[in-house]
Amino acid sequence: MEIRQALLKSEIERVRAFLTSFDLRYDARIQDTLYAEEDGILVGTVSRADSLIECLAIDPSLQGENLAGKLVSELLVLMR
């Protein structure tokens, strides 16, 4: 599994599509986004707007695997 920063428009669009399945919305306030991929499939994401963590979503099949913790930890490093 790889954790990457969404920098390209195509990456952000993938994150947007993933979030809609969780009834979450990626909005203009978001400054940084990380996402996790497994075998080319997006399985989790987290974003920040200023100092707020937003849009945390994990594929249901991976919930309970500490992916959320890993994503938030990486985001906190990025925020420093």
All heavy atoms as an XYZ file, in Angstrom:
628
protein
N       0.847     -1.171      0.000
C       0.000      0.000      0.000
C       0.893      1.235      0.000
O       1.880      1.298      0.721
C      -0.884     -0.007      1.243
C      -1.811      1.168      1.258
S      -3.091      1.095      2.507
C      -3.616     -0.593      2.471
N       0.514      2.202     -0.811
C       1.255      3.458     -0.906
C       0.374      4.618     -0.459
O      -0.810      4.655     -0.764
C       1.684      3.725     -2.348
C       2.769      2.815     -2.858
C       3.194      3.238     -4.253
O       3.733      4.358     -4.377
O       2.956      2.464     -5.179
N       0.989      5.571      0.241
C       0.308      6.813      0.597
C       0.959      7.919     -0.217
O       2.181      8.052     -0.228
C       0.408      7.102      2.106
C      -0.344      6.022      2.880
C      -0.145      8.497      2.421
C      -0.262      6.158      4.378
N       0.133      8.681     -0.927
C       0.617      9.737     -1.811
C      -0.126     11.036     -1.550
O      -1.259     11.031     -1.081
C       0.400      9.353     -3.271
C       1.122      8.124     -3.690
C       0.830      7.815     -5.114
N       1.570      6.623     -5.510
C       1.619      6.161     -6.719
N       0.962      6.779     -7.682
N       2.306      5.078     -7.000
N       0.517     12.124     -1.930
C      -0.142     13.422     -1.862
C      -0.832     13.664     -3.198
O      -0.243     13.465     -4.261
C       0.865     14.527     -1.583
C       0.212     15.867     -1.367
C       1.199     16.944     -0.936
O       2.394     16.723     -0.900
N       0.675     18.104     -0.604
N      -2.075     14.090     -3.144
C      -2.834     14.401     -4.362
C      -2.429     15.795     -4.831
O      -2.786     16.788     -4.211
C      -4.329     14.330     -4.091
N      -1.675     15.838     -5.899
C      -1.205     17.109     -6.452
C      -1.792     17.389     -7.835
O      -2.059     18.529     -8.174
C       0.323     17.110     -6.539
C       1.066     16.959     -5.214
C       2.551     16.776     -5.458
C       0.814     18.159     -4.333
N      -1.971     16.346     -8.605
C      -2.491     16.492     -9.962
C      -4.015     16.563     -9.958
O      -4.675     15.980     -9.081
C      -2.053     15.315    -10.830
C      -0.551     15.078    -10.949
C      -0.283     13.798    -11.711
C       0.123     16.270    -11.605
N      -4.544     17.254    -10.941
C      -6.000     17.363    -11.063
C      -6.646     15.982    -11.156
O      -7.691     15.730    -10.555
C      -6.362     18.204    -12.289
C      -7.823     18.484    -12.422
C      -8.120     19.402    -13.585
C      -9.610     19.642    -13.673
N      -9.967     20.550    -14.737
N      -6.011     15.063    -11.866
C      -6.560     13.712    -12.011
C      -6.605     12.979    -10.665
O      -7.536     12.219    -10.396
C      -5.754     12.910    -13.027
O      -4.409     12.779    -12.614
N      -5.601     13.216     -9.808
C      -5.598     12.596     -8.479
C      -6.713     13.173     -7.620
O      -7.414     12.437     -6.912
C      -4.246     12.810     -7.796
C      -3.105     12.077     -8.454
C      -1.759     12.491     -7.918
O      -1.525     13.717     -7.721
O      -0.923     11.593     -7.686
N      -6.890     14.472     -7.681
C      -7.945     15.119     -6.901
C      -9.316     14.650     -7.376
O     -10.214     14.409     -6.571
C      -7.803     16.654     -6.958
C      -6.517     17.060     -6.220
C      -9.021     17.355     -6.366
C      -6.093     18.493     -6.391
N      -9.479     14.464     -8.667
C     -10.755     13.966     -9.190
C     -11.032     12.547     -8.701
O     -12.181     12.203     -8.399
C     -10.787     14.033    -10.717
C     -10.893     15.447    -11.251
C     -12.097     16.207    -10.698
O     -13.202     15.631    -10.613
O     -11.927     17.384    -10.315
N     -10.009     11.723     -8.609
C     -10.180     10.363     -8.061
C     -10.616     10.429     -6.609
O     -11.487      9.666     -6.183
C      -8.877      9.567     -8.172
C      -8.545      9.127     -9.578
C      -7.277      8.294     -9.609
N      -7.499      7.034     -8.911
C      -6.535      6.346     -8.312
N      -5.297      6.780     -8.314
N      -6.803      5.219     -7.698
N      -9.999     11.339     -5.851
C     -10.364     11.506     -4.444
C     -11.814     11.990     -4.347
O     -12.591     11.484     -3.534
C      -9.400     12.475     -3.723
C      -9.940     12.880     -2.366
C      -8.015     11.864     -3.613
N     -12.194     12.952     -5.170
C     -13.583     13.456     -5.173
C     -14.574     12.317     -5.401
O     -15.579     12.208     -4.705
C     -13.785     14.491     -6.271
C     -13.251     15.852     -5.980
C     -13.580     16.780     -7.172
N     -12.802     17.971     -7.168
C     -13.151     19.100     -6.556
N     -14.284     19.165     -5.906
N     -12.369     20.148     -6.602
N     -14.291     11.492     -6.387
C     -15.184     10.372     -6.706
C     -15.264      9.389     -5.535
O     -16.352      8.895     -5.203
C     -14.700      9.665     -7.970
N     -14.135      9.116     -4.913
C     -14.103      8.217     -3.757
C     -14.949      8.787     -2.615
O     -15.726      8.071     -1.988
C     -12.647      8.016     -3.320
C     -12.453      7.065     -2.177
C     -12.543      5.697     -2.362
C     -12.156      7.548     -0.910
C     -12.347      4.824     -1.299
C     -11.954      6.687      0.156
C     -12.052      5.311     -0.047
N     -14.800     10.077     -2.358
C     -15.522     10.717     -1.264
C     -17.031     10.709     -1.464
O     -17.785     10.605     -0.493
C     -15.034     12.150     -1.068
C     -13.641     12.300     -0.472
C     -13.200     13.757     -0.528
C     -13.589     11.774      0.951
N     -17.486     10.815     -2.706
C     -18.935     10.826     -2.939
C     -19.592      9.527     -2.481
O     -20.745      9.544     -2.068
C     -19.288     11.096     -4.414
O     -18.706     10.093     -5.231
C     -18.832     12.472     -4.850
N     -18.854      8.417     -2.515
C     -19.434      7.151     -2.056
C     -19.620      7.135     -0.538
O     -20.291      6.252     -0.002
C     -18.577      5.970     -2.516
O     -17.318      5.977     -1.883
N     -19.040      8.112      0.160
C     -19.195      8.250      1.608
C     -20.045      9.474      1.967
O     -20.091      9.883      3.122
C     -17.816      8.387      2.280
C     -16.974      7.155      2.151
C     -16.112      7.003      1.069
C     -17.048      6.143      3.087
C     -15.331      5.870      0.945
C     -16.271      5.003      2.967
C     -15.414      4.868      1.887
N     -20.685     10.056      0.965
C     -21.481     11.273      1.146
C     -20.649     12.421      1.706
O     -21.129     13.226      2.509
C     -22.707     11.031      2.027
C     -23.718     10.114      1.378
O     -23.876     10.202      0.144
O     -24.330      9.300      2.088
N     -19.390     12.489      1.293
C     -18.492     13.582      1.666
C     -18.192     14.416      0.437
O     -18.258     13.916     -0.696
C     -17.190     13.040      2.261
C     -17.317     12.277      3.576
C     -15.985     11.649      3.951
C     -17.796     13.204      4.682
N     -17.831     15.679      0.660
C     -17.596     16.599     -0.446
C     -16.222     17.240     -0.298
O     -15.850     17.731      0.761
C     -18.677     17.672     -0.441
C     -18.690     18.544     -1.655
C     -19.880     19.472     -1.593
N     -19.800     20.322     -0.414
C     -19.586     21.626     -0.455
N     -19.459     22.239     -1.614
N     -19.505     22.331      0.640
N     -15.481     17.222     -1.352
C     -14.172     17.874     -1.430
C     -14.437     19.311     -1.858
O     -14.966     19.555     -2.932
C     -13.330     17.143     -2.473
C     -11.891     17.558     -2.548
C     -10.923     16.814     -1.894
C     -11.491     18.649     -3.297
C      -9.582     17.163     -1.979
C     -10.153     19.007     -3.381
C      -9.214     18.258     -2.721
O      -7.889     18.605     -2.804
N     -14.098     20.280     -1.011
C     -14.438     21.661     -1.367
C     -13.200     22.541     -1.537
O     -12.074     22.106     -1.342
C     -15.425     22.270     -0.365
C     -14.867     22.371      1.032
O     -13.721     22.816      1.206
O     -15.604     22.023      1.980
N     -13.425     23.770     -1.868
C     -12.348     24.709     -2.225
C     -11.447     25.077     -1.048
O     -10.335     25.534     -1.256
C     -12.955     25.975     -2.826
N     -11.903     24.876      0.175
C     -11.083     25.221      1.346
C      -9.916     24.258      1.562
O      -8.974     24.567      2.277
C     -11.938     25.232      2.622
C     -13.040     26.236      2.623
C     -13.900     26.187      3.890
N     -14.261     24.832      4.269
C     -13.941     24.268      5.441
N     -13.290     24.927      6.354
N     -14.312     23.039      5.719
N      -9.977     23.094      0.977
C      -8.964     22.064      1.210
C      -7.629     22.496      0.620
O      -7.551     22.938     -0.524
C      -9.426     20.711      0.658
C     -10.596     20.217      1.503
C      -8.282     19.706      0.640
C     -11.241     18.952      1.014
N      -6.582     22.345      1.435
C      -5.241     22.761      1.030
C      -4.327     21.590      0.697
O      -3.475     21.705     -0.168
C      -4.610     23.597      2.148
C      -5.361     24.880      2.384
C      -5.027     25.491      3.712
O      -5.214     24.882      4.748
N      -4.507     26.710      3.679
N      -4.442     20.495      1.413
C      -3.613     19.314      1.178
C      -4.477     18.072      1.282
O      -5.380     18.002      2.123
C      -2.495     19.198      2.223
C      -1.437     20.275      2.066
O      -0.880     20.386      0.967
O      -1.182     20.999      3.051
N      -4.168     17.086      0.452
C      -4.886     15.815      0.479
C      -3.884     14.687      0.311
O      -3.000     14.747     -0.545
C      -5.926     15.750     -0.665
O      -6.892     16.779     -0.459
C      -6.623     14.402     -0.707
N      -4.058     13.661      1.115
C      -3.304     12.432      0.966
C      -4.285     11.321      0.626
O      -5.448     11.363      1.041
C      -2.577     12.069      2.267
C      -1.539     13.054      2.768
C      -0.952     12.551      4.086
C      -0.432     13.251      1.748
N      -3.809     10.342     -0.116
C      -4.651      9.187     -0.401
C      -3.811      7.928     -0.371
O      -2.593      7.968     -0.565
C      -5.382      9.341     -1.740
C      -4.502      9.351     -2.959
C      -4.285      8.190     -3.687
C      -3.890     10.522     -3.400
C      -3.481      8.201     -4.827
C      -3.099     10.544     -4.525
C      -2.898      9.371     -5.234
O      -2.094      9.369     -6.347
N      -4.455      6.818     -0.081
C      -3.796      5.518     -0.048
C      -4.305      4.694     -1.222
O      -5.502      4.698     -1.523
C      -4.085      4.806      1.261
N      -3.370      3.999     -1.854
C      -3.687      3.133     -2.983
C      -3.186      1.728     -2.690
O      -2.107      1.558     -2.131
C      -2.949      3.599     -4.239
C      -3.703      4.475     -5.142
C      -2.946      4.705     -6.432
O      -1.711      4.580     -6.476
O      -3.619      5.019     -7.392
N      -3.973      0.761     -3.106
C      -3.552     -0.628     -3.020
C      -3.850     -1.276     -4.363
O      -5.003     -1.288     -4.798
C      -4.286     -1.346     -1.883
C      -3.761     -2.730     -1.614
C      -4.309     -3.294     -0.335
O      -5.532     -3.533     -0.283
O      -3.520     -3.476      0.596
N      -2.820     -1.738     -5.024
C      -2.953     -2.335     -6.361
C      -3.658     -1.387     -7.332
O      -4.509     -1.809     -8.117
C      -3.686     -3.672     -6.286
C      -2.927     -4.692     -5.455
O      -1.677     -4.675     -5.486
O      -3.587     -5.495     -4.764
N      -3.333     -0.088     -7.242
C      -3.895      0.905     -8.146
C      -5.300      1.360     -7.804
O      -5.885      2.154     -8.526
N      -5.837      0.868     -6.700
C      -7.201      1.228     -6.285
C      -7.120      2.146     -5.074
O      -6.434      1.838     -4.092
C      -8.018     -0.032     -5.948
C      -8.135     -0.909     -7.188
C      -9.395      0.344     -5.409
C      -8.696     -2.277     -6.918
N      -7.822      3.271     -5.140
C      -7.856      4.210     -4.025
C      -8.665      3.584     -2.893
O      -9.800      3.167     -3.094
C      -8.499      5.518     -4.487
C      -8.228      6.730     -3.616
C      -8.180      7.983     -4.463
C      -9.231      6.862     -2.531
N      -8.049      3.501     -1.694
C      -8.705      2.828     -0.573
C      -8.887      3.720      0.650
O      -9.519      3.316      1.627
C      -7.961      1.534     -0.179
C      -8.041      0.508     -1.299
C      -6.525      1.818      0.213
N      -8.326      4.929      0.623
C      -8.486      5.832      1.748
C      -7.964      7.208      1.425
O      -7.120      7.366      0.542
N      -8.490      8.201      2.134
C      -8.059      9.571      1.914
C      -8.288     10.415      3.161
O      -9.130     10.085      3.998
C      -8.786     10.201      0.705
O      -8.226     11.479      0.431
C     -10.274     10.325      0.929
N      -7.502     11.479      3.256
C      -7.667     12.479      4.309
C      -7.174     13.810      3.766
O      -6.254     13.838      2.945
C      -6.924     12.091      5.610
C      -5.432     12.092      5.416
C      -7.325     12.991      6.763
N      -7.800     14.890      4.207
C      -7.427     16.235      3.743
C      -7.357     17.179      4.934
O      -7.778     16.845      6.033
C      -8.463     16.767      2.751
O      -8.547     15.942      1.624
N      -6.843     18.386      4.647
C      -6.838     19.432      5.661
C      -7.282     20.738      5.032
O      -7.043     21.009      3.863
C      -5.479     19.595      6.308
C      -4.505     20.368      5.463
C      -3.254     20.727      6.259
N      -2.344     21.495      5.434
C      -2.188     22.805      5.512
N      -2.879     23.512      6.372
N      -1.346     23.423      4.723
N      -7.932     21.537      5.866
C      -8.284     22.914      5.540
C      -7.803     23.731      6.728
O      -8.327     23.584      7.832
C      -9.782     23.074      5.329
N      -6.757     24.525      6.507
C      -6.057     25.213      7.593
C      -5.568     24.157      8.580
O      -4.852     23.268      8.199
C      -6.924     26.290      8.236
C      -7.212     27.435      7.269
O      -6.286     27.820      6.526
O      -8.355     27.916      7.246
N      -6.000     24.223      9.825
C      -5.535     23.238     10.812
C      -6.591     22.167     11.104
O      -6.438     21.385     12.035
C      -5.131     23.932     12.103
O      -6.239     24.617     12.646
N      -7.635     22.104     10.289
C      -8.703     21.123     10.480
C      -8.504     19.911      9.579
O      -8.222     20.054      8.386
C     -10.063     21.738     10.173
C     -10.490     22.906     11.043
C     -11.803     23.475     10.520
C     -10.626     22.473     12.478
N      -8.677     18.737     10.136
C      -8.640     17.504      9.353
C     -10.040     17.274      8.810
O     -11.019     17.324      9.552
C      -8.164     16.325     10.216
C      -6.698     16.549     10.592
C      -8.361     15.003      9.477
C      -6.139     15.541     11.546
N     -10.108     17.023      7.499
C     -11.399     16.854      6.836
C     -11.349     15.673      5.871
O     -10.274     15.197      5.509
C     -11.760     18.117      6.050
C     -11.935     19.325      6.919
C     -12.644     20.455      6.209
O     -13.011     20.304      5.033
O     -12.836     21.491      6.844
N     -12.506     15.256      5.452
C     -12.661     14.267      4.383
C     -11.871     12.986      4.645
O     -11.225     12.450      3.748
C     -12.278     14.864      3.041
S     -13.314     16.239      2.540
N     -11.947     12.474      5.852
C     -11.315     11.203      6.178
C     -12.274     10.092      5.796
O     -13.398     10.031      6.295
C     -10.979     11.143      7.667
C     -10.396      9.840      8.190
C      -9.077      9.517      7.496
C     -10.201      9.913      9.685
N     -11.839      9.231      4.886
C     -12.677      8.120      4.438
C     -11.784      6.915      4.138
O     -10.723      7.059      3.531
C     -13.467      8.512      3.190
N     -12.238      5.754      4.575
C     -11.506      4.506      4.386
C     -12.456      3.487      3.766
O     -13.604      3.346      4.208
C     -10.987      3.963      5.744
C     -10.147      5.003      6.479
C     -10.224      2.651      5.551
C      -8.883      5.444      5.777
N     -11.971      2.761      2.786
C     -12.754      1.689      2.179
C     -13.244      0.754      3.290
O     -12.454      0.363      4.153
C     -11.878      0.925      1.187
C     -12.649     -0.119      0.430
O     -12.959     -1.169      1.035
O     -12.925      0.089     -0.757
N     -14.523      0.401      3.286
C     -15.063     -0.451      4.355
C     -14.296     -1.766      4.545
O     -14.191     -2.261      5.666
C     -16.502     -0.717      3.920
C     -16.855      0.446      3.065
C     -15.571      0.819      2.354
N     -13.743     -2.317      3.491
C     -13.019     -3.585      3.619
C     -11.711     -3.439      4.394
O     -11.146     -4.437      4.838
C     -12.732     -4.178      2.230
O     -11.785     -3.385      1.531
N     -11.229     -2.203      4.563
C      -9.979     -1.958      5.281
C     -10.186     -1.252      6.616
O      -9.210     -0.935      7.296
C      -9.019     -1.151      4.410
C      -8.515     -1.870      3.171
C      -7.712     -0.927      2.294
C      -7.679     -3.070      3.547
N     -11.417     -1.007      6.982
C     -11.671     -0.363      8.265
C     -11.255     -1.315      9.381
O     -11.455     -2.523      9.288
C     -13.137      0.041      8.382
C     -13.461      1.177      7.432
C     -14.905      1.601      7.454
O     -15.719      1.075      8.201
N     -15.246      2.564      6.611
N     -10.600     -0.766     10.385
C     -10.075     -1.573     11.473
C      -8.625     -1.997     11.254
O      -8.046     -2.683     12.081
N      -8.025     -1.575     10.142
C      -6.643     -1.930      9.804
C      -5.663     -0.795     10.128
O      -4.521     -0.841      9.705
C      -6.541     -2.277      8.316
C      -7.431     -3.414      7.875
C      -6.964     -4.752      8.400
O      -5.739     -4.952      8.528
O      -7.833     -5.592      8.694
N      -6.108      0.246     10.793
C      -5.315      1.425     11.174
C      -4.869      2.276      9.989
O      -3.930      3.046     10.083
C      -4.107      1.044     12.037
C      -3.532      2.251     12.752
O      -4.254      3.167     13.132
N      -2.227      2.279     12.914
N      -5.542      2.144      8.865
C      -5.215      2.989      7.713
C      -5.525      4.455      8.023
O      -4.759      5.342      7.646
C      -5.960      2.526      6.465
C      -5.723      3.335      5.197
C      -4.231      3.446      4.878
C      -6.479      2.730      4.033
N      -6.606      4.712      8.730
C      -6.943      6.092      9.101
C      -5.826      6.697      9.941
O      -5.419      7.840      9.725
C      -8.272      6.141      9.850
N      -5.300      5.943     10.890
C      -4.202      6.420     11.724
C      -2.962      6.739     10.921
O      -2.295      7.748     11.148
N      -2.662      5.889      9.954
C      -1.498      6.110      9.094
C      -1.672      7.368      8.250
O      -0.746      8.170      8.114
C      -1.254      4.900      8.195
C      -0.786      3.675      8.939
C      -0.677      2.485      8.019
C      -0.377      1.222      8.806
N      -0.424      0.030      7.964
N      -2.850      7.538      7.669
C      -3.108      8.717      6.845
C      -3.041     10.005      7.666
O      -2.424     10.979      7.248
C      -4.472      8.607      6.156
C      -4.539      7.688      4.950
C      -5.991      7.414      4.565
C      -3.780      8.273      3.777
N      -3.660      9.996      8.837
C      -3.643     11.192      9.687
C      -2.222     11.490     10.138
O      -1.794     12.650     10.141
C      -4.614     11.037     10.882
C      -4.409     12.149     11.901
C      -6.053     11.029     10.391
N      -1.454     10.483     10.504
C      -0.057     10.691     10.907
C       0.755     11.324      9.794
O       1.524     12.262     10.025
C       0.589      9.366     11.322
O       0.026      8.887     12.512
N       0.590     10.828      8.570
C       1.307     11.395      7.422
C       0.864     12.835      7.159
O       1.675     13.681      6.810
C       1.089     10.544      6.174
C       1.771      9.201      6.207
C       3.280      9.311      6.113
O       3.798     10.190      5.403
O       3.946      8.495      6.779
N      -0.420     13.102      7.338
C      -0.927     14.456      7.132
C      -0.334     15.413      8.173
O       0.037     16.542      7.850
C      -2.448     14.478      7.168
C      -3.106     15.816      6.856
C      -2.773     16.289      5.446
C      -4.606     15.719      7.042
N      -0.242     14.969      9.414
C       0.339     15.795     10.462
C       1.801     16.122     10.165
O       2.261     17.246     10.393
C       0.193     15.134     11.825
C      -1.227     15.045     12.363
C      -1.263     14.203     13.637
C      -1.817     16.408     12.594
N       2.543     15.165      9.635
C       3.930     15.415      9.225
C       3.962     16.468      8.118
O       4.776     17.398      8.150
C       4.623     14.099      8.773
C       5.946     14.389      8.097
C       4.799     13.159      9.953
N       3.084     16.348      7.159
C       3.002     17.299      6.052
C       2.652     18.698      6.556
O       3.157     19.696      6.054
C       1.966     16.837      5.032
C       1.760     17.667      3.797
C       3.033     17.685      2.947
C       0.596     17.134      2.979
N       1.833     18.777      7.576
C       1.381     20.069      8.102
C       2.489     20.802      8.873
O       2.436     22.000      9.013
C       0.171     19.881      9.019
C      -1.079     19.494      8.269
S      -2.450     18.967      9.333
C      -2.855     20.505     10.161
N       3.492     20.083      9.338
C       4.572     20.725     10.118
C       5.491     21.511      9.277
O       5.869     21.476      8.268
C       5.365     19.681     10.885
C       4.548     19.109     11.982
C       5.362     18.187     12.828
N       4.397     17.443     13.636
C       4.627     16.270     14.125
N       5.743     15.664     13.902
N       3.726     15.677     14.848
